[in-house]
Amino acid sequence: MICLTLSSSTLDGCCGQIRRNRDYIDIAELRLDLLDGSEAEKASVFPAMAGIPVILTLRRVSDGGRCALSERARRQLLLAALDGDFAYVDIEEDVKKSEVEAKAREKGVKIIRSFHDFEGVPEDIYSRIHHLTERGDIAKAAVTPHSIHDVLMLFHVADELKDVPKIIVGMGEWGIPLRILYARTGSFLTFACDGEPVAPGQVSARDLKLLYRADRVDDRTAIYGVIGNPVLHTSSPAIHNPGFDVINYNAIYLPFLVDNIRHFFTLAEYLRMRGFSVTIPFKKDVLMYLGNITREVKQIGSCNTVVRVPGMWKGMNTDYYGFLRPILKDIEKGRIRNSLVIGAGGASQAIVWALRNMGVKVTILNRTLSRAESLAAVNLCEYDTLDNARNYEGQVDLIVQTTSVGLYPDFDANPIEGFRFTGREVVYDIIYKPKMTKLLKVAEEAGCTLHFGEEMLFEQGKLQFELFTGYHYPNGIHPLI
Ligand code: NAP
């Protein structure tokens, strides 16, 4: 089940949150500690207002909530709320036999026995979960993984406790795969938010339902993902998941924050992942784990796509073709023969190779000359410093911007400030946030033909989709990148 954690300070506000998310959720959690005091006192009327099953929770400050009442007053408030028809009540692990528990059992309200660890993952997590379920209750362990190894360990624990009624919550950014793959962990539900997260790392109910289709994951669901650090801003799930849906493929694609690539490969084996995308800073680090790589990966020395083939992982680079696709016709028709590539980082490497392999002359301009020089040496190009950009005015057909200058939130930056376009150039900025960078605005004013980073992102994603599934990316999907 997808459970919406209600965060409004009034009961009416909470009902509004349920209405907004009704299509995405199965159950809601009323957090009395987030309500105004007078509203919390009226909480017993809420189940009748909600129209869906509701969990009753009054979270203490020590467990990450806002309830600063004495324990006695807290239990009184819970007890009064239990006059309403709540489906579940959350009682913390350390609360021994209480009137709240007695009333819940008497009324047939199911009990969730919870513990929270904001520091890490307790070593005795397995036995604690087990112990909490001894009286037929549902155990809830909200813990804080700090590495991909912790995430792997939690998937192990979840599998060991497969048939035990439980909720395993991975808090923080590291825990996001556990929240999305809650069905794979055998968790009874996952907590979701209405827009802004109530707890760290929460995913919105809308994304869980519509983007990830998390409630449809089962033992046969093929798992794909994107690894990086940082990675949570990625738009790739918005490309792959709708595509899987259209071709009726029981598969899911989600972000994995990674700190150690070897541990990630262990997790990928454990989850029997079928493939994944690779982003900064792992495009080179993955190479030593691959049994097979394509010619482009060998040339460029970086890999952004890994798929499982019999007996090994195979690495490919779709940045290369993703970049080329939007301008391929112009190159083939001879409209692009001569280019200026701004930047000499990882993305530039794939782009320079792609242009050189198509016979386009390339001059690399970079802030750090030595990087431009080494990239130029292996690709037989010219190179220069960024400061000399204006020397190339009117001399090239294509200008490709590959630096991070102009990237969100630095909207006003332009790596070649003052450069004058003739209006005949094709100008391609691979930054995709924002779509219209400062450089592209200047080029547009001069009448140039523009290409956007989101075109490259989408094209490379479509190629990945083909490698992942064997199907062409379906027409008519316009992911919000
Ligand atoms: P990278 O390897 O870190 O390279 C960064 C490049 O930017 C280097 O050339 C660096 O120059 C230059 N740079 C950084 N700050 C600068 C500054 N203040 N002034 C001048 N130059 C500066 O990064 P990357 O992987 O190549 O990615 C670069 C950009 O491409 C990012 O914005 C990324 O989002 C985007 N990208 C887009 C796609 C897509 O599909 N559209 C794919 C990949 C990457 P130095 O060598 O002097 O440090």
Residues whose N, C-alpha, C, O or C-beta is under 5 A from the ligand:
A	BS01	NAP	G343 A344 G345 G346 A347 S348 R367 T368 R371 T402 T403 S404 V405 L407 I430 I431 Y432 G453 E454 M456 L457
